[in-house]
Amino acid sequence: MARVRQKRREDIHLNLTALIDVLFLLLMFFMATTTFTKNTRLSITLPEAQGQPPLTENEAITVSISAQGGYAVNGQPLANMQASTLKKAFQAAALAMGTRDPRVIMTADGAAPHQSVVTVLDIAGQLGFANITIATRQPSAP
């Protein structure tokens, strides 16, 4: 009988520690050198309104906002741009009209500060005026 020689098979071990260390260092390098950009510009296309304007503007408080943020209530410019002055002018206009919930028509210049528009909306909301209209213009013909 022939003896078959059996080779002793040794287990082969691969040490992956060095490979994992290198991958970890590469990951840290890429995380540290990556720049994250923040988009600070918004592309905004303002809407145009094609609706019909109301036929009557009776029983309405008109508020105009200039490009500098100044206010005029029913055509009368206010002395300053403070919210308290605007609130008093709203109250006086509503009292003169004799209605509890008059309609408010807000006409703001296109370059008016956003804070001025928000202030008008905030004061109208504080006084309980729920019917607020923002005036727009018809789109120009192409």
MODELLER restraints for C-alpha pairs under 7 A, 6 or more apart:
rsr = mdl.restraints
at = mdl.atoms
rsr.add(forms.Gaussian(group=physical.xy_distance, feature=features.Distance(at['CA:48:A'], at['CA:138:A']), mean=6.89, stdev=0.5))
rsr.add(forms.Gaussian(group=physical.xy_distance, feature=features.Distance(at['CA:48:A'], at['CA:139:A']), mean=5.84, stdev=0.5))
rsr.add(forms.Gaussian(group=physical.xy_distance, feature=features.Distance(at['CA:49:A'], at['CA:136:A']), mean=6.47, stdev=0.5))
rsr.add(forms.Gaussian(group=physical.xy_distance, feature=features.Distance(at['CA:49:A'], at['CA:137:A']), mean=6.83, stdev=0.5))
rsr.add(forms.Gaussian(group=physical.xy_distance, feature=features.Distance(at['CA:49:A'], at['CA:138:A']), mean=6.11, stdev=0.5))
rsr.add(forms.Gaussian(group=physical.xy_distance, feature=features.Distance(at['CA:50:A'], at['CA:138:A']), mean=5.89, stdev=0.5))
rsr.add(forms.Gaussian(group=physical.xy_distance, feature=features.Distance(at['CA:59:A'], at['CA:97:A']), mean=6.56, stdev=0.5))
rsr.add(forms.Gaussian(group=physical.xy_distance, feature=features.Distance(at['CA:59:A'], at['CA:102:A']), mean=5.96, stdev=0.5))
rsr.add(forms.Gaussian(group=physical.xy_distance, feature=features.Distance(at['CA:59:A'], at['CA:103:A']), mean=6.52, stdev=0.5))
rsr.add(forms.Gaussian(group=physical.xy_distance, feature=features.Distance(at['CA:60:A'], at['CA:102:A']), mean=5.62, stdev=0.5))
rsr.add(forms.Gaussian(group=physical.xy_distance, feature=features.Distance(at['CA:60:A'], at['CA:103:A']), mean=4.53, stdev=0.5))
rsr.add(forms.Gaussian(group=physical.xy_distance, feature=features.Distance(at['CA:60:A'], at['CA:104:A']), mean=5.49, stdev=0.5))
rsr.add(forms.Gaussian(group=physical.xy_distance, feature=features.Distance(at['CA:60:A'], at['CA:105:A']), mean=6.67, stdev=0.5))
rsr.add(forms.Gaussian(group=physical.xy_distance, feature=features.Distance(at['CA:61:A'], at['CA:73:A']), mean=6.97, stdev=0.5))
rsr.add(forms.Gaussian(group=physical.xy_distance, feature=features.Distance(at['CA:61:A'], at['CA:74:A']), mean=6.02, stdev=0.5))
rsr.add(forms.Gaussian(group=physical.xy_distance, feature=features.Distance(at['CA:61:A'], at['CA:93:A']), mean=6.75, stdev=0.5))
rsr.add(forms.Gaussian(group=physical.xy_distance, feature=features.Distance(at['CA:61:A'], at['CA:102:A']), mean=6.84, stdev=0.5))
rsr.add(forms.Gaussian(group=physical.xy_distance, feature=features.Distance(at['CA:61:A'], at['CA:103:A']), mean=6.17, stdev=0.5))
rsr.add(forms.Gaussian(group=physical.xy_distance, feature=features.Distance(at['CA:61:A'], at['CA:104:A']), mean=4.75, stdev=0.5))
rsr.add(forms.Gaussian(group=physical.xy_distance, feature=features.Distance(at['CA:61:A'], at['CA:105:A']), mean=6.05, stdev=0.5))
rsr.add(forms.Gaussian(group=physical.xy_distance, feature=features.Distance(at['CA:62:A'], at['CA:73:A']), mean=5.77, stdev=0.5))
rsr.add(forms.Gaussian(group=physical.xy_distance, feature=features.Distance(at['CA:62:A'], at['CA:74:A']), mean=4.93, stdev=0.5))
rsr.add(forms.Gaussian(group=physical.xy_distance, feature=features.Distance(at['CA:62:A'], at['CA:104:A']), mean=5.88, stdev=0.5))
rsr.add(forms.Gaussian(group=physical.xy_distance, feature=features.Distance(at['CA:62:A'], at['CA:105:A']), mean=4.68, stdev=0.5))
rsr.add(forms.Gaussian(group=physical.xy_distance, feature=features.Distance(at['CA:62:A'], at['CA:106:A']), mean=5.91, stdev=0.5))
rsr.add(forms.Gaussian(group=physical.xy_distance, feature=features.Distance(at['CA:63:A'], at['CA:71:A']), mean=6.81, stdev=0.5))
rsr.add(forms.Gaussian(group=physical.xy_distance, feature=features.Distance(at['CA:63:A'], at['CA:72:A']), mean=5.65, stdev=0.5))
rsr.add(forms.Gaussian(group=physical.xy_distance, feature=features.Distance(at['CA:63:A'], at['CA:73:A']), mean=4.63, stdev=0.5))
rsr.add(forms.Gaussian(group=physical.xy_distance, feature=features.Distance(at['CA:63:A'], at['CA:74:A']), mean=6.26, stdev=0.5))
rsr.add(forms.Gaussian(group=physical.xy_distance, feature=features.Distance(at['CA:63:A'], at['CA:105:A']), mean=6.13, stdev=0.5))
rsr.add(forms.Gaussian(group=physical.xy_distance, feature=features.Distance(at['CA:63:A'], at['CA:106:A']), mean=4.82, stdev=0.5))
rsr.add(forms.Gaussian(group=physical.xy_distance, feature=features.Distance(at['CA:63:A'], at['CA:107:A']), mean=6.10, stdev=0.5))
rsr.add(forms.Gaussian(group=physical.xy_distance, feature=features.Distance(at['CA:64:A'], at['CA:71:A']), mean=5.64, stdev=0.5))
rsr.add(forms.Gaussian(group=physical.xy_distance, feature=features.Distance(at['CA:64:A'], at['CA:72:A']), mean=5.05, stdev=0.5))
rsr.add(forms.Gaussian(group=physical.xy_distance, feature=features.Distance(at['CA:64:A'], at['CA:73:A']), mean=6.51, stdev=0.5))
rsr.add(forms.Gaussian(group=physical.xy_distance, feature=features.Distance(at['CA:64:A'], at['CA:106:A']), mean=6.00, stdev=0.5))
rsr.add(forms.Gaussian(group=physical.xy_distance, feature=features.Distance(at['CA:64:A'], at['CA:107:A']), mean=4.76, stdev=0.5))
rsr.add(forms.Gaussian(group=physical.xy_distance, feature=features.Distance(at['CA:64:A'], at['CA:108:A']), mean=5.71, stdev=0.5))
rsr.add(forms.Gaussian(group=physical.xy_distance, feature=features.Distance(at['CA:65:A'], at['CA:71:A']), mean=4.85, stdev=0.5))
rsr.add(forms.Gaussian(group=physical.xy_distance, feature=features.Distance(at['CA:65:A'], at['CA:72:A']), mean=6.67, stdev=0.5))
rsr.add(forms.Gaussian(group=physical.xy_distance, feature=features.Distance(at['CA:65:A'], at['CA:107:A']), mean=6.25, stdev=0.5))
rsr.add(forms.Gaussian(group=physical.xy_distance, feature=features.Distance(at['CA:65:A'], at['CA:108:A']), mean=4.53, stdev=0.5))
rsr.add(forms.Gaussian(group=physical.xy_distance, feature=features.Distance(at['CA:65:A'], at['CA:109:A']), mean=6.08, stdev=0.5))
rsr.add(forms.Gaussian(group=physical.xy_distance, feature=features.Distance(at['CA:65:A'], at['CA:112:A']), mean=6.64, stdev=0.5))
rsr.add(forms.Gaussian(group=physical.xy_distance, feature=features.Distance(at['CA:66:A'], at['CA:108:A']), mean=6.43, stdev=0.5))
rsr.add(forms.Gaussian(group=physical.xy_distance, feature=features.Distance(at['CA:66:A'], at['CA:109:A']), mean=5.48, stdev=0.5))
rsr.add(forms.Gaussian(group=physical.xy_distance, feature=features.Distance(at['CA:66:A'], at['CA:112:A']), mean=5.96, stdev=0.5))
rsr.add(forms.Gaussian(group=physical.xy_distance, feature=features.Distance(at['CA:67:A'], at['CA:109:A']), mean=5.36, stdev=0.5))
rsr.add(forms.Gaussian(group=physical.xy_distance, feature=features.Distance(at['CA:67:A'], at['CA:111:A']), mean=5.01, stdev=0.5))
rsr.add(forms.Gaussian(group=physical.xy_distance, feature=features.Distance(at['CA:67:A'], at['CA:112:A']), mean=4.10, stdev=0.5))
rsr.add(forms.Gaussian(group=physical.xy_distance, feature=features.Distance(at['CA:68:A'], at['CA:112:A']), mean=6.07, stdev=0.5))
rsr.add(forms.Gaussian(group=physical.xy_distance, feature=features.Distance(at['CA:69:A'], at['CA:112:A']), mean=5.58, stdev=0.5))
rsr.add(forms.Gaussian(group=physical.xy_distance, feature=features.Distance(at['CA:69:A'], at['CA:113:A']), mean=5.86, stdev=0.5))
rsr.add(forms.Gaussian(group=physical.xy_distance, feature=features.Distance(at['CA:69:A'], at['CA:116:A']), mean=5.63, stdev=0.5))
rsr.add(forms.Gaussian(group=physical.xy_distance, feature=features.Distance(at['CA:70:A'], at['CA:81:A']), mean=5.62, stdev=0.5))
rsr.add(forms.Gaussian(group=physical.xy_distance, feature=features.Distance(at['CA:71:A'], at['CA:77:A']), mean=5.95, stdev=0.5))
rsr.add(forms.Gaussian(group=physical.xy_distance, feature=features.Distance(at['CA:71:A'], at['CA:78:A']), mean=5.78, stdev=0.5))
rsr.add(forms.Gaussian(group=physical.xy_distance, feature=features.Distance(at['CA:71:A'], at['CA:81:A']), mean=6.53, stdev=0.5))
rsr.add(forms.Gaussian(group=physical.xy_distance, feature=features.Distance(at['CA:72:A'], at['CA:78:A']), mean=5.57, stdev=0.5))
rsr.add(forms.Gaussian(group=physical.xy_distance, feature=features.Distance(at['CA:73:A'], at['CA:89:A']), mean=6.73, stdev=0.5))
rsr.add(forms.Gaussian(group=physical.xy_distance, feature=features.Distance(at['CA:83:A'], at['CA:119:A']), mean=6.82, stdev=0.5))
rsr.add(forms.Gaussian(group=physical.xy_distance, feature=features.Distance(at['CA:87:A'], at['CA:123:A']), mean=6.08, stdev=0.5))
rsr.add(forms.Gaussian(group=physical.xy_distance, feature=features.Distance(at['CA:94:A'], at['CA:102:A']), mean=6.62, stdev=0.5))
rsr.add(forms.Gaussian(group=physical.xy_distance, feature=features.Distance(at['CA:101:A'], at['CA:129:A']), mean=5.35, stdev=0.5))
rsr.add(forms.Gaussian(group=physical.xy_distance, feature=features.Distance(at['CA:102:A'], at['CA:129:A']), mean=6.63, stdev=0.5))
rsr.add(forms.Gaussian(group=physical.xy_distance, feature=features.Distance(at['CA:103:A'], at['CA:131:A']), mean=5.00, stdev=0.5))
rsr.add(forms.Gaussian(group=physical.xy_distance, feature=features.Distance(at['CA:103:A'], at['CA:132:A']), mean=5.95, stdev=0.5))
rsr.add(forms.Gaussian(group=physical.xy_distance, feature=features.Distance(at['CA:104:A'], at['CA:131:A']), mean=6.25, stdev=0.5))
rsr.add(forms.Gaussian(group=physical.xy_distance, feature=features.Distance(at['CA:104:A'], at['CA:132:A']), mean=4.69, stdev=0.5))
rsr.add(forms.Gaussian(group=physical.xy_distance, feature=features.Distance(at['CA:104:A'], at['CA:133:A']), mean=6.05, stdev=0.5))
rsr.add(forms.Gaussian(group=physical.xy_distance, feature=features.Distance(at['CA:105:A'], at['CA:132:A']), mean=5.98, stdev=0.5))
rsr.add(forms.Gaussian(group=physical.xy_distance, feature=features.Distance(at['CA:105:A'], at['CA:133:A']), mean=4.75, stdev=0.5))
rsr.add(forms.Gaussian(group=physical.xy_distance, feature=features.Distance(at['CA:105:A'], at['CA:134:A']), mean=5.87, stdev=0.5))
rsr.add(forms.Gaussian(group=physical.xy_distance, feature=features.Distance(at['CA:105:A'], at['CA:135:A']), mean=6.57, stdev=0.5))
rsr.add(forms.Gaussian(group=physical.xy_distance, feature=features.Distance(at['CA:106:A'], at['CA:133:A']), mean=6.08, stdev=0.5))
rsr.add(forms.Gaussian(group=physical.xy_distance, feature=features.Distance(at['CA:106:A'], at['CA:134:A']), mean=4.85, stdev=0.5))
rsr.add(forms.Gaussian(group=physical.xy_distance, feature=features.Distance(at['CA:106:A'], at['CA:135:A']), mean=5.90, stdev=0.5))
rsr.add(forms.Gaussian(group=physical.xy_distance, feature=features.Distance(at['CA:107:A'], at['CA:134:A']), mean=6.17, stdev=0.5))
rsr.add(forms.Gaussian(group=physical.xy_distance, feature=features.Distance(at['CA:107:A'], at['CA:135:A']), mean=5.09, stdev=0.5))
